[in-house]
Amino acid sequence: MKLGQRLLPVNDREVAYFQASDKLVMLVTHEGRKYVVDYTLTELEGLLDPRQFFRLNRQFIASLDAISELESYFKGQVTVNLVPDPDGEDQVVISRRRTPELKSWLGQD
């Protein structure tokens, strides 16, 4: 990962999630540290292990370990509680279309 002119190694097990906001993508660690990354979420989707990371919506890719619970929401949608809590987000809403994929990925078929 690039931080200014420096490159910092970050193990994928340290990553809680990636959050896109205001044309920036932030890597957030399980300890709550945040780093700007030079990738889009779409690019990250192709680079990350799909067994460990899931694209929740247009703003988030989360690691399995960062998902604390799912809650029923509206018309087949669910919300995901992430740890640590994302900045500026009351709820991370998963579309009705993505909900079955997420439940299958989590082993909750």
C-alpha positions, 0 to 999 in steps of 0.5 A: 500500500502506498502512503505518500511516497512510501510503500507500506506492507499490509497483510490481507488479514489486517484488512477489515474493509475497503470503503469508497467515499468522495472519489477516495478508497480507504483501507481500514484495518481491524485496529481502525487505522485508515490508509488511502489506496490507489485502487478502485473497489472494482480493481480491488475485487479482482485482486482480493481473495473472494473467499476472504473478501466480499463486495457488499455494495458500491461503497464497501468490500469487507473481509469475513472477519469484519462482519459482525452480524446481518439484520433484516432491513426492507423488502429482502435487503439486509444491513451489515454491521462492520467492525470497526464501525465505518465513518459516516455510515449509519447502515451498510445496506445490501441490495435484495439481489446481493443478499442471497450471495452474501448469505451463501458466502457466509455459509447461511444458505 
